[in-house]
Amino acid sequence: MKDEILTHLNDPGQLEKLYRSNKVHFKREFSTIYPELKGTVLADFWNERLNYESDDINWGTGRELLFVIIAVLIAGFIAKLPGIFSIEEDFFYPRNIGFIFLPLLTAYFAWKNNLQFKQVATICGVMLVSLIYINMLPVSTTSDTLLQACIHLPLLLWVLLGTAFVGNSLTDYNKRLEFLSYNGDLIVMTTLILIAGGIMTGLTIGLFSLIGFQIEEFYFQYVAIFGLAGAPIVGTYLTQTNPQLVNKVSPVIAKIFSPLVLIMLVIYLVAILYSGKDPYNDREFLLIFNLLLIGVMAIIFFSVAESSKKTENNTANWILFLLSIITIVVNGIALSAILFRIAEWGITPNRLAVLGGNLLILTNLLIVTARLFKSLTKKSNIAGVGKSIALFLPIYGVWVTIVIFLFPLLFGFK
């Protein structure tokens, strides 16, 4: 799309055709090249046109709206499968929760981006194999490999979603950063939808109870479950058709939370010294420690993705640099704790999975921190930091695949 825009920059008719073929993609690609074209009459016109913010909500085309409605109904139906076919919920949801909405989001972007047949077939093939594989694994309440496969499978589906999102430009790191930004926007929008849905649920149940109808069971079984399953789909649709709804909220949240998380982490590390707890001998504490690490890393990556789209902000870069250093310290503690537990009690699927994940995160954080330092010393720019994150994303996908498909075989499904 970017090359086509540049090629037809002086052809208003062709530019209009490109815009109408995929408005969201056109706007994103044009925004990345506009700084180089600023001052050109036609480029300035398109910039004003694309960035004009209307108070009206854009509901997209009729086909898009129909797709979303059908996708929500399908997601709700999948979520209801245990009740329809008397499937054990403890069996179904841990293995299939990612299949409720992620394949539908993938289908949405595959359709919007006009993916090549070969790419669509590959994505569908991986999803189908994953679906059959995860449901064929032996039933067990003590299998660590089953637990790890169930935890990592949604991440594999997320990687496939990212593949559909970037379209036919798999090597375009800017599109990968847009995917990270999309995830941040989706979290914000989905949260707002769920809050509004929660308020509506309370009002509906309350109003019906006033006239003598107790609809709680029916409502949660046949209305709320469709709402929960469809919220990410509706959230995606709204963020793609109305990017102005959250494209100012997400960066503000990132700017607010980055310094707050930095302060919290410093205080937390100091508090650990006085708490008497340590991740070396406390398994639950180590688990929470790793969840904290993943959450902070996500904030760093999302903040960098947002910063890469804007001009340099030295204060924000310093906060991200310091936050990265503190996160490396946290990662180092978690990594040493895992190595200690492996040395003391041997290798298990859980320990090996956490070890591999921590090593990948540490490597990525070291690269990001080095790039941030270069940005601060004016030897590079913030875009280089974003590129280092984008290029590393497929490596996480490879590790997730190993955990899902090889760990059960290596450890005999234990």
Residue pairs with C-beta under 8 A, 6 or more apart in sequence:
1 18
1 22
1 25
1 26
1 29
2 29
2 32
2 33
4 18
5 15
5 18
5 26
5 29
5 30
5 33
6 33
8 14
8 15
8 18
9 15
9 37
9 40
9 42
9 43
10 42
12 42
15 42
15 46
18 26
19 26
22 112
22 113
22 114
24 112
24 240
24 241
24 243
25 112
25 113
25 167
26 50
27 50
27 243
28 178
30 46
30 47
30 50
31 50
31 309
32 174
34 43
34 46
34 47
37 43
38 44
38 47
53 244
57 242
58 241
58 242
59 65
59 241
60 237
60 240
60 241
64 237
64 241
65 237
67 108
67 111
68 108
68 233
68 234
68 237
71 104
71 107
71 108
71 230
71 233
72 226
72 229
72 230
72 233
72 234
73 226
73 230
74 104
75 100
75 101
75 104
75 226
75 229
75 230
75 233
76 225
76 226
76 229
76 230
77 84
78 96
78 99
78 100
78 229
79 100
79 225
79 226
79 228
79 229
80 225
81 87
81 92
81 96
82 88
82 89
82 92
82 93
83 221
91 139
94 150
95 134
95 135
95 137
95 150
95 153
96 131
96 134
96 135
97 154
98 153
98 154
98 157
98 158
99 127
99 131
99 157
100 229
101 229
101 230
101 232
101 233
102 154
102 157
102 158
102 160
102 161
103 127
103 157
104 233
105 161
105 232
105 233
105 236
106 123
106 127
106 157
106 160
106 161
106 163
106 164
107 164
108 233
108 236
108 237
109 161
109 164
109 165
109 167
110 119
110 120
110 123
110 164
112 240
113 164
113 165
113 166
113 167
113 168
114 167
114 168
115 123
115 164
115 167
115 168
116 168
119 163
119 168
123 160
123 163
123 164
126 156
126 160
127 157
127 160
130 153
130 156
130 157
130 404
133 404
133 405
134 149
134 150
134 153
134 404
137 143
137 146
137 149
137 408
137 413
138 146
138 413
140 146
140 413
143 413
143 414
144 348
144 349
144 350
144 411
144 414
145 349
145 407
145 408
145 411
145 413
145 414
146 408
146 413
147 349
147 350
148 349
148 350
148 353
148 403
148 404
148 407
149 403
149 404
149 407
149 408
152 353
152 400
152 403
152 404
153 404
155 396
155 397
155 400
156 397
156 400
156 401
156 404
159 393
159 394
159 396
159 397
159 400
162 176
162 179
162 393
163 170
165 175
165 178
165 179
165 182
166 172
166 175
166 176
166 178
166 179
167 175
169 175
173 386
173 387
173 390
173 391
174 386
174 390
176 389
176 390
176 393
177 305
177 308
177 309
177 386
177 389
177 390
178 305
180 301
180 302
180 305
180 389
180 390
181 250
181 302
181 305
181 306
181 309
182 236
182 239
183 302
184 250
184 253
184 254
184 302
184 305
184 306
185 239
185 243
185 246
185 247
185 250
186 232
186 235
186 236
186 239
188 246
188 249
188 250
188 253
189 235
189 236
189 238
189 239
189 245
189 246
190 231
190 232
190 235
193 231
193 234
193 235
194 227
194 228
194 231
197 224
197 227
197 231
201 219
201 224
204 215
204 219
205 215
205 216
205 219
208 214
208 215
209 215
238 245
239 245
239 246
250 302
250 306
251 306
251 310
254 299
254 302
254 303
254 306
255 303
255 316
257 299
258 299
258 300
258 303
258 316
258 319
258 320
258 323
259 319
261 296
261 299
261 323
262 319
262 322
262 323
262 326
265 296
265 323
265 326
265 327
265 330
266 326
268 292
269 326
269 329
269 330
272 278
277 285
278 285
278 337
279 285
279 286
279 289
279 333
279 334
279 337
280 286
280 336
280 337
280 340
280 341
283 341
286 334
286 337
286 338
286 341
289 330
289 333
289 334
289 337
290 334
290 354
290 357
290 358
292 330
293 327
293 330
293 331
293 334
293 358
293 361
294 361
296 323
296 327
296 330
297 327
297 361
297 364
297 365
299 323
300 320
300 323
300 324
300 327
300 365
300 368
301 368
301 389
303 316
303 320
304 320
304 368
304 382
304 385
304 386
304 389
305 386
305 389
307 313
307 316
307 317
307 320
307 382
307 385
307 386
308 382
308 383
308 385
308 386
312 375
312 381
312 382
314 376
317 372
317 375
317 376
317 382
318 376
320 372
321 369
321 372
321 373
321 376
324 365
324 368
324 369
324 372
325 369
327 365
328 362
328 365
328 366
328 369
331 358
331 361
331 362
331 365
332 362
334 354
334 358
335 355
335 358
335 359
335 362
338 351
338 354
338 355
338 358
339 355
341 351
342 351
342 352
342 355
349 407
349 411
349 414
352 407
353 403
353 407
356 399
356 402
356 403
357 399
360 392
360 395
360 396
360 399
363 392
364 388
364 389
364 392
364 395
367 388
367 392
368 385
368 388
368 389
371 380
371 384
371 385
371 388
372 385
374 380
374 384
375 381
375 382
375 384
375 385
